[in-house]
Amino acid sequence: MSDPVVVLDDLRDESDALDALVRELSPEQWDAPTPAPGWTLAHQIAHLAWTDRAALLAATDADAFAVETRKALAAPDRFVDEGAEEGAKLPPAELLARWREGRERLQEALRAVPPGVRFPWYGPPMSPSAMATARLMETWAHGQDVADALGVVRAPTARLRHVAWIGHRARDYAFLVRGLPAPAEPFRVELRAPDGTLWAYGPEDAAQRVTGPALDFCLLVTQRVHRDDTALVADGPDAERWLTLAQAFAGPAGPGRAPTGAGPTPADQAPTTGPRDSEGA
């Protein structure tokens, strides 16, 4: 697990990078469609603002968050879209201000949580580091949708290591949320970082292995790319199965993305993405 201060700093940088993409948009651009069916750029930012608010409640007011959880359980297929739809109706300047204020309040709250404390979430309980990592993962993933809608190619950064980490850690959850038994054996995951170094997770002698570009792995576990459009290599049937259903986010299983038919994307380019996942990220 990363130092909470480090991951919170990286979350702030990731948020600022996305902010730079949207801060000068015209009202017409805010209404532009993204790869998520029915979601405009405004929906993408509204969803981040909504989730930041939920995370703030989880970290500071467990009773209030329990109310939000009951709402989610009452409408598991709608609560994410409804939250985004509500925020997307705001004037762009107000939506942007709400997102900025909410993410800064969450920063302050997570930095103030004492060591060892965990708080509830839609999936397993979260430590401050885990929550910050999850927020960075979502910010990066929705930032990909925004970048695709604007025709912007983003250079991958070392901040992807947080997305890769949570993607690896969420392996069992990806199986369980689909009603499938999690693999009994650990996997080895070896990813080529943007700077060419190696990010490795799991025992070196594991029989089941996944290797390839970190960018592809991060796009896959956030369901921003189809398995066939990556350069990831799986050794072992369980590892291959995982790559068909991987998700780094809490909540119901997303449908993933349709294959583009273009095959793996060069490592120095951001891939074209398809439909959004149905939840969280």
VOPAGU-2260 file (C-alpha; in pm, 1 decimal, decimal comma):
REM VOPAGU-2260
SITE   aa  ch    i         X         Y         Z
SITE  MET   A    0       0,0       0,0       0,0
SITE  SER   A    1     126,1     346,0     -90,0
SITE  ASP   A    2     199,5     617,6     162,1
SITE  PRO   A    3    -132,2     809,8     194,2
SITE  VAL   A    4      44,8    1142,1     150,0
SITE  VAL   A    5     205,3    1024,4    -175,2
SITE  VAL   A    6    -115,5     889,1    -324,5
SITE  LEU   A    7    -313,0    1195,5    -214,9
SITE  ASP   A    8     -55,3    1418,1    -383,0
SITE  ASP   A    9     -86,1    1207,4    -698,5
SITE  LEU   A   10    -466,5    1224,1    -678,4
SITE  ARG   A   11    -444,9    1602,4    -666,5
SITE  ASP   A   12    -213,3    1603,1    -970,0
SITE  GLU   A   13    -443,3    1367,1   -1162,5
SITE  SER   A   14    -743,8    1585,9   -1082,4
SITE  ASP   A   15    -555,7    1898,1   -1188,0
SITE  ALA   A   16    -463,8    1733,5   -1518,8
SITE  LEU   A   17    -828,4    1660,5   -1590,8
SITE  ASP   A   18    -927,6    2007,4   -1473,4
SITE  ALA   A   19    -691,0    2152,0   -1732,5
SITE  LEU   A   20    -880,0    1963,6   -2005,7
SITE  VAL   A   21   -1220,9    2104,2   -1913,2
SITE  ARG   A   22   -1166,5    2445,7   -1755,0
SITE  GLU   A   23   -1179,8    2639,9   -2082,0
SITE  LEU   A   24   -1459,3    2444,8   -2253,0
SITE  SER   A   25   -1754,7    2624,7   -2404,7
SITE  PRO   A   26   -2109,7    2536,3   -2293,8
SITE  GLU   A   27   -2152,4    2349,8   -2620,8
SITE  GLN   A   28   -1845,8    2136,8   -2549,5
SITE  TRP   A   29   -1976,6    2045,5   -2205,0
SITE  ASP   A   30   -2276,3    1895,7   -2384,2
SITE  ALA   A   31   -2061,3    1691,0   -2622,3
SITE  PRO   A   32   -2105,8    1312,4   -2607,9
SITE  THR   A   33   -1834,4    1089,0   -2463,8
SITE  PRO   A   34   -1773,3     716,9   -2524,6
SITE  ALA   A   35   -2024,0     647,2   -2244,9
SITE  PRO   A   36   -2369,4     610,9   -2406,7
SITE  GLY   A   37   -2591,1     894,6   -2290,9
SITE  TRP   A   38   -2310,3    1068,0   -2101,3
SITE  THR   A   39   -2177,0    1408,4   -2198,0
SITE  LEU   A   40   -1859,0    1568,4   -2068,2
SITE  ALA   A   41   -2078,6    1726,2   -1800,0
SITE  HIS   A   42   -2193,8    1380,3   -1688,8
SITE  GLN   A   43   -1833,2    1265,5   -1652,4
SITE  ILE   A   44   -1737,2    1552,9   -1422,6
SITE  ALA   A   45   -2069,6    1533,9   -1238,1
SITE  HIS   A   46   -2005,9    1169,0   -1163,8
SITE  LEU   A   47   -1664,4    1247,0   -1016,6
SITE  ALA   A   48   -1816,0    1522,9    -803,6
SITE  TRP   A   49   -2093,6    1288,9    -687,2
SITE  THR   A   50   -1848,6    1012,0    -595,4
SITE  ASP   A   51   -1618,5    1255,7    -414,8
SITE  ARG   A   52   -1918,5    1359,0    -204,4
SITE  ALA   A   53   -1997,8     995,0    -125,4
SITE  ALA   A   54   -1634,7     932,8     -29,8
SITE  LEU   A   55   -1637,0    1239,8     195,0
SITE  LEU   A   56   -1946,3    1109,0     373,9
SITE  ALA   A   57   -1786,6     766,5     414,1
SITE  ALA   A   58   -1477,4     923,9     569,9
SITE  THR   A   59   -1656,1    1171,8     795,7
SITE  ASP   A   60   -2016,6    1061,2     859,0
SITE  ALA   A   61   -2078,2     686,7     856,1
SITE  ASP   A   62   -2449,8     726,4     934,8
SITE  ALA   A   63   -2506,5     960,1     640,8
SITE  PHE   A   64   -2311,7     727,9     414,6
SITE  ALA   A   65   -2527,8     435,9     530,4
SITE  VAL   A   66   -2828,5     627,1     400,9
SITE  GLU   A   67   -2658,4     665,8      63,5
SITE  THR   A   68   -2576,1     295,4      60,9
SITE  ARG   A   69   -2942,3     206,8     116,2
SITE  LYS   A   70   -3035,6     429,5    -177,4
SITE  ALA   A   71   -2782,1     249,3    -393,5
SITE  LEU   A   72   -2912,2     -92,5    -290,0
SITE  ALA   A   73   -3267,3      16,9    -372,8
SITE  ALA   A   74   -3167,5     113,1    -728,0
SITE  PRO   A   75   -2841,6     -68,8    -810,1
SITE  ASP   A   76   -2882,9     -23,0   -1184,5
SITE  ARG   A   77   -2972,3     346,2   -1169,5
SITE  PHE   A   78   -2806,5     523,4    -879,7
SITE  VAL   A   79   -2481,1     600,8   -1062,9
SITE  ASP   A   80   -2655,6     739,8   -1370,2
SITE  GLU   A   81   -2902,5     935,0   -1158,4
SITE  GLY   A   82   -2620,2    1100,6    -965,6
SITE  ALA   A   83   -2443,9    1199,3   -1286,4
SITE  GLU   A   84   -2766,4    1321,2   -1446,1
SITE  GLU   A   85   -2845,8    1549,7   -1154,4
SITE  GLY   A   86   -2503,9    1714,8   -1161,6
SITE  ALA   A   87   -2495,2    1742,1   -1541,1
SITE  LYS   A   88   -2798,1    1972,6   -1529,2
SITE  LEU   A   89   -2597,9    2240,7   -1349,5
SITE  PRO   A   90   -2443,6    2532,8   -1539,9
SITE  PRO   A   91   -2085,6    2435,2   -1633,4
SITE  ALA   A   92   -1926,1    2696,0   -1407,7
SITE  GLU   A   93   -2128,3    2575,6   -1108,8
SITE  LEU   A   94   -2052,8    2210,2   -1183,6
SITE  LEU   A   95   -1682,0    2282,5   -1214,3
SITE  ALA   A   96   -1682,2    2477,3    -887,1
SITE  ARG   A   97   -1869,6    2193,8    -712,4
SITE  TRP   A   98   -1619,5    1934,9    -834,5
SITE  ARG   A   99   -1322,5    2148,5    -728,9
SITE  GLU   A  100   -1465,0    2217,9    -384,0
SITE  GLY   A  101   -1563,7    1855,9    -326,0
SITE  ARG   A  102   -1231,8    1705,4    -423,7
SITE  GLU   A  103   -1044,4    1954,9    -204,2
SITE  ARG   A  104   -1267,6    1879,0      94,7
SITE  LEU   A  105   -1203,9    1509,3      38,7
SITE  GLN   A  106    -829,6    1574,4      29,5
SITE  GLU   A  107    -848,4    1751,4     363,7
SITE  ALA   A  108   -1063,4    1479,2     519,0
SITE  LEU   A  109    -844,9    1189,8     405,4
SITE  ARG   A  110    -527,1    1362,4     520,8
SITE  ALA   A  111    -683,4    1401,2     865,9
SITE  VAL   A  112    -782,8    1035,8     913,8
SITE  PRO   A  113    -567,3     870,6    1184,2
SITE  PRO   A  114    -348,6     576,0    1079,4
SITE  GLY   A  115    -521,1     239,6    1091,5
SITE  VAL   A  116    -874,1     374,6    1051,6
SITE  ARG   A  117   -1097,3     220,8     784,4
SITE  PHE   A  118   -1437,9     342,9     673,4
SITE  PRO   A  119   -1726,9     190,0     476,9
SITE  TRP   A  120   -1761,8     189,8      99,8
SITE  TYR   A  121   -1977,8      24,6    -165,5
SITE  GLY   A  122   -1723,8    -256,8    -176,6
SITE  PRO   A  123   -1482,4    -355,4     103,7
SITE  PRO   A  124   -1405,0     -99,5     379,1
SITE  MET   A  125   -1140,9     153,9     283,0
SITE  SER   A  126    -829,2     296,6     444,1
SITE  PRO   A  127    -735,5     654,6     348,0
SITE  SER   A  128    -471,0     522,6     106,9
SITE  ALA   A  129    -715,4     281,3     -55,5
SITE  MET   A  130    -981,9     549,2     -90,4
SITE  ALA   A  131    -735,5     793,7    -245,1
SITE  THR   A  132    -617,7     521,7    -482,5
SITE  ALA   A  133    -976,1     445,1    -582,0
SITE  ARG   A  134   -1047,9     813,7    -642,6
SITE  LEU   A  135    -733,2     846,0    -854,6
SITE  MET   A  136    -835,5     539,1   -1054,3
SITE  GLU   A  137   -1178,6     684,0   -1124,0
SITE  THR   A  138   -1043,5    1028,7   -1204,4
SITE  TRP   A  139    -799,4     880,4   -1453,4
SITE  ALA   A  140   -1061,1     653,1   -1611,0
SITE  HIS   A  141   -1322,1     925,6   -1655,9
SITE  GLY   A  142   -1045,5    1154,3   -1771,7
SITE  GLN   A  143    -984,1     902,5   -2049,0
SITE  ASP   A  144   -1347,3     936,1   -2157,5
SITE  VAL   A  145   -1314,2    1314,4   -2155,7
SITE  ALA   A  146    -988,9    1302,3   -2351,2
SITE  ASP   A  147   -1140,1    1068,5   -2609,4
SITE  ALA   A  148   -1439,6    1297,8   -2653,1
SITE  LEU   A  149   -1210,1    1596,0   -2705,6
SITE  GLY   A  150    -970,5    1407,8   -2934,6
SITE  VAL   A  151    -684,4    1454,8   -2689,3
SITE  VAL   A  152    -405,4    1195,8   -2655,4
SITE  ARG   A  153    -282,9    1186,3   -2296,3
SITE  ALA   A  154      71,0    1079,5   -2217,3
SITE  PRO   A  155      70,6     803,8   -1953,1
SITE  THR   A  156     239,1     898,2   -1626,9
SITE  ALA   A  157     385,4     721,0   -1325,5
SITE  ARG   A  158      52,2     783,1   -1151,0
SITE  LEU   A  159     -74,5     477,9   -1335,7
SITE  ARG   A  160     101,6     264,4   -1075,5
SITE  HIS   A  161    -189,6     333,1    -840,3
SITE  VAL   A  162    -442,8     219,6   -1101,3
SITE  ALA   A  163    -237,2     -92,9   -1170,1
SITE  TRP   A  164    -210,5    -169,0    -799,1
SITE  ILE   A  165    -583,9    -148,1    -734,7
SITE  GLY   A  166    -654,2    -345,2   -1052,2
SITE  HIS   A  167    -434,3    -626,9    -928,8
SITE  ARG   A  168    -578,3    -611,7    -577,7
SITE  ALA   A  169    -935,2    -626,9    -713,1
SITE  ARG   A  170    -878,5    -959,7    -889,9
SITE  ASP   A  171   -1090,8   -1167,9    -653,0
SITE  TYR   A  172   -1365,0    -903,1    -642,1
SITE  ALA   A  173   -1398,7    -917,1   -1021,2
SITE  PHE   A  174   -1481,1   -1287,4    -994,6
SITE  LEU   A  175   -1700,9   -1265,4    -686,3
SITE  VAL   A  176   -1917,2    -979,7    -816,6
SITE  ARG   A  177   -2008,7   -1209,7   -1106,8
SITE  GLY   A  178   -2093,0   -1496,7    -875,8
SITE  LEU   A  179   -1777,4   -1688,2    -969,8
SITE  PRO   A  180   -1526,3   -1847,6    -734,5
SITE  ALA   A  181   -1200,0   -1656,1    -712,3
SITE  PRO   A  182    -887,8   -1841,2    -826,9
SITE  ALA   A  183    -721,4   -2028,7    -543,9
SITE  GLU   A  184    -365,5   -1944,5    -646,1
SITE  PRO   A  185    -202,5   -1599,3    -657,4
SITE  PHE   A  186    -108,7   -1446,8    -992,8
SITE  ARG   A  187     211,8   -1278,8   -1103,0
SITE  VAL   A  188     154,5    -949,8   -1285,1
SITE  GLU   A  189     448,3    -782,5   -1460,0
SITE  LEU   A  190     380,1    -451,0   -1630,8
SITE  ARG   A  191     601,7    -222,2   -1836,2
SITE  ALA   A  192     572,8     125,3   -1686,7
SITE  PRO   A  193     561,6     441,0   -1901,3
SITE  ASP   A  194     931,1     500,6   -1828,6
SITE  GLY   A  195    1024,6     143,6   -1924,3
SITE  THR   A  196    1072,2      13,1   -1570,5
SITE  LEU   A  197     891,7    -292,7   -1435,0
SITE  TRP   A  198     594,9    -289,9   -1199,6
SITE  ALA   A  199     548,9    -636,5   -1051,5
SITE  TYR   A  200     282,8    -783,3    -821,9
SITE  GLY   A  201     246,8   -1131,4    -678,3
SITE  PRO   A  202     498,0   -1412,9    -624,8
SITE  GLU   A  203     766,2   -1456,4    -888,2
SITE  ASP   A  204     704,9   -1830,2    -912,5
SITE  ALA   A  205     325,9   -1807,1    -968,2
SITE  ALA   A  206     204,3   -2037,5   -1245,4
SITE  GLN   A  207     -64,7   -1792,6   -1359,2
SITE  ARG   A  208      85,6   -1476,2   -1506,7
SITE  VAL   A  209     -11,4   -1153,9   -1684,2
SITE  THR   A  210     247,9    -941,1   -1862,7
SITE  GLY   A  211     237,7    -637,7   -2088,9
SITE  PRO   A  212     215,9    -256,9   -2096,4
SITE  ALA   A  213      94,3     -89,3   -1779,3
SITE  LEU   A  214    -123,1     145,5   -1984,5
SITE  ASP   A  215    -307,3    -146,7   -2143,1
SITE  PHE   A  216    -358,9    -311,8   -1805,6
SITE  CYS   A  217    -495,5       7,6   -1653,8
SITE  LEU   A  218    -730,0      65,4   -1946,5
SITE  LEU   A  219    -851,1    -293,0   -1918,6
SITE  VAL   A  220    -917,4    -299,8   -1543,6
SITE  THR   A  221   -1109,3      29,5   -1572,0
SITE  GLN   A  222   -1297,2    -120,9   -1868,4
SITE  ARG   A  223   -1185,4     146,7   -2113,0
SITE  VAL   A  224   -1057,0    -105,7   -2367,8
SITE  HIS   A  225   -1144,4    -458,0   -2480,0
SITE  ARG   A  226    -909,3    -744,0   -2401,6
SITE  ASP   A  227    -846,6    -802,1   -2774,1
SITE  ASP   A  228    -725,3    -444,3   -2820,0
SITE  THR   A  229    -441,4    -479,5   -2570,9
SITE  ALA   A  230     -92,2    -623,2   -2586,0
SITE  LEU   A  231    -140,8    -806,8   -2257,1
SITE  VAL   A  232     -30,0   -1170,8   -2243,8
SITE  ALA   A  233    -188,3   -1422,9   -2007,1
SITE  ASP   A  234     -19,4   -1748,8   -1911,0
SITE  GLY   A  235    -270,1   -1991,4   -1762,3
SITE  PRO   A  236    -647,6   -2034,2   -1803,7
SITE  ASP   A  237    -736,7   -1849,3   -1482,7
SITE  ALA   A  238    -523,0   -1551,4   -1580,2
SITE  GLU   A  239    -684,1   -1542,1   -1924,5
SITE  ARG   A  240   -1030,2   -1559,5   -1770,4
SITE  TRP   A  241    -945,0   -1272,8   -1537,9
SITE  LEU   A  242    -854,8   -1048,8   -1829,4
SITE  THR   A  243   -1202,9   -1098,5   -1974,7
SITE  LEU   A  244   -1378,2    -973,8   -1661,2
SITE  ALA   A  245   -1127,3    -758,7   -1471,2
SITE  GLN   A  246   -1255,9    -446,8   -1298,8
SITE  ALA   A  247   -1083,8    -213,0   -1057,7
SITE  PHE   A  248   -1400,5     -43,0    -934,4
SITE  ALA   A  249   -1658,6    -138,0    -672,3
SITE  GLY   A  250   -2016,3    -211,8    -765,3
SITE  PRO   A  251   -2191,7    -428,7   -1021,7
SITE  ALA   A  252   -1995,2    -586,0   -1302,7
SITE  GLY   A  253   -1966,9    -360,1   -1604,0
SITE  PRO   A  254   -2024,1    -488,8   -1957,8
SITE  GLY   A  255   -1678,0    -377,0   -2064,5
SITE  ARG   A  256   -1595,5    -237,1   -2405,7
SITE  ALA   A  257   -1660,7    -368,0   -2751,1
SITE  PRO   A  258   -1348,1    -463,2   -2948,0
SITE  THR   A  259   -1242,6    -212,9   -3209,9
SITE  GLY   A  260   -1090,5    -478,5   -3429,9
SITE  ALA   A  261    -772,7    -274,8   -3453,5
SITE  GLY   A  262    -568,8    -501,9   -3227,3
SITE  PRO   A  263    -319,2    -380,0   -2968,1
SITE  THR   A  264    -249,8      -8,9   -2964,1
SITE  PRO   A  265     111,1     116,1   -2975,2
SITE  ALA   A  266     233,8     192,6   -2625,2
SITE  ASP   A  267     287,3     560,9   -2701,4
SITE  GLN   A  268     -74,3     617,1   -2807,6
SITE  ALA   A  269    -399,3     627,8   -2613,5
SITE  PRO   A  270    -651,2     380,0   -2755,2
SITE  THR   A  271    -993,3     455,0   -2889,9
SITE  THR   A  272   -1250,0     350,3   -2631,1
SITE  GLY   A  273   -1599,0     212,2   -2659,9
SITE  PRO   A  274   -1902,9     210,4   -2427,8
SITE  ARG   A  275   -1854,8     298,6   -2065,2
SITE  ASP   A  276   -1870,4      48,3   -1785,3
SITE  SER   A  277   -2206,7      35,7   -1611,5
SITE  GLU   A  278   -2073,3     140,0   -1273,9
SITE  GLY   A  279   -1833,6     329,8   -1060,6
SITE  ALA   A  280   -1537,6     382,8   -1276,2
